[in-house]
Amino acid sequence: MIDYKKLIAARRWIEKLANGINPLNDEPVKDDDLVNNVHISRCLLYVADLLGDIRGERAVKRQGKNVFALSAKDVANIPVSTPNGIANFVKLVNGVVPPDMKSLTASQLIKWLRDEGLLQEVLKENGRKTNLPTEKGCKLGITTEVLRNPDGLEFQRVLYSVEAQRFMLSNIESITSSIVNNDEKEHS
């Protein structure tokens, strides 16, 4: 799993070096220092840009908050013990999200599940769309149950087994990348 804080720090240090600044004390390096060579400086700037692309820094700051990303430690602190609907699962995940970071949304997670072939969008008789598990999703532990709303109308609720929730948590880096990629597509 990528440690995004270290990635951002590495990028800042490389940018400082490329601009002739010692990242340890923020003082200018000597004119004859190797990092002041134009070819090395350009190379360092190129690497800094690549690190920004890996982090998705074009999408990092939106509305004053960092994009959603969790560390392995954060993921380990998410309690998964019973089958849950998507909203409850997302609530568990967002319970460990730092205040300066955007929360995960159910729609982002559903999009990733569809992209992975675990859910499929289905048109209901009333013309509305819903997401139901595919065969692959059922094998993972994504199921449906029929419930009735207060008006007596039946609807299907999608449930994610403990195993399915753990699968999503173990793929949190892929989910994060999907969110960043989708944000970049929307804003380009």
C-alpha positions, 0 to 999 in steps of 0.5 A, spaced: 500 500 500 502 506 498 504 511 503 501 518 500 504 522 506 511 519 504 510 520 497 508 527 498 514 529 502 518 525 497 516 530 491 517 536 496 524 534 497 525 532 490 522 539 487 527 543 492 533 539 490 531 541 483 530 548 485 537 548 488 535 548 495 537 543 500 531 540 503 534 538 510 535 546 512 532 550 506 538 553 504 541 554 497 546 549 495 552 551 492 553 554 485 557 548 483 553 543 487 551 537 482 544 538 483 545 545 480 546 542 473 541 543 468 540 536 466 540 533 473 535 539 475 530 537 469 530 530 471 529 531 478 523 536 476 520 530 471 521 525 477 517 530 481 511 530 476 511 523 476 510 522 483 504 527 483 501 523 478 502 517 482 498 521 488 493 524 483 495 531 486 491 534 480 485 531 484 488 532 491 485 538 493 478 539 492 474 543 497 480 544 501 480 536 503 485 531 501 482 525 496 480 519 500 486 514 501 487 510 507 493 507 510 494 499 512 493 501 519 487 505 518 484 499 514 486 494 520 482 499 525 475 498 521 470 493 525 467 488 520 463 483 524 456 482 520 453 482 513 452 490 511 449 494 506 453 498 502 451 505 506 453 501 513 459 499 510 461 506 508 460 508 514 464 504 518 470 506 513 469 513 514 469 512 521 477 512 520 477 517 515 481 523 518 477 530 518 482 533 513 480 528 508 474 526 503 470 521 505 468 515 501 461 515 498 457 509 496 456 511 489 464 511 488 464 504 491 459 501 487 462 504 481 468 500 483 464 494 484 461 494 477 468 495 474 470 489 478 464 485 475 461 484 482 455 488 481 451 490 475 446 495 473 439 492 472 433 496 469 427 494 474 420 494 471 418 501 474 424 504 469 429 505 475 436 502 475 438 498 481 445 494 482 445 487 483 450 482 484 453 478 478 455 471 479 462 473 481 459 477 486 455 472 489 461 467 489 464 473 493 458 473 498 454 479 495 447 477 496 440 480 496 434 479 500 427 482 499 424 487 504 418 491 504 418 498 505 412 502 510 408 502 504 408 495 503 412 495 497 417 490 496 424 491 494 431 488 494 437 490 499 444 488 497 448 485 503 455 484 503 458 478 507 464 479 512 468 476 507 466 481 501 467 487 506 474 484 507 475 483 500 473 491 499 478 493 505 484 489 502 483 492 495 482 499 498 488 502 494 485 500 488 478 503 490 482 509 491 486 509 485 479 508 481 476 515 485 482 519 483 482 517 476 474 518 475 476 525 479 481 526 474 477 524 468 471 529 470 475 535 471 479 534 465 
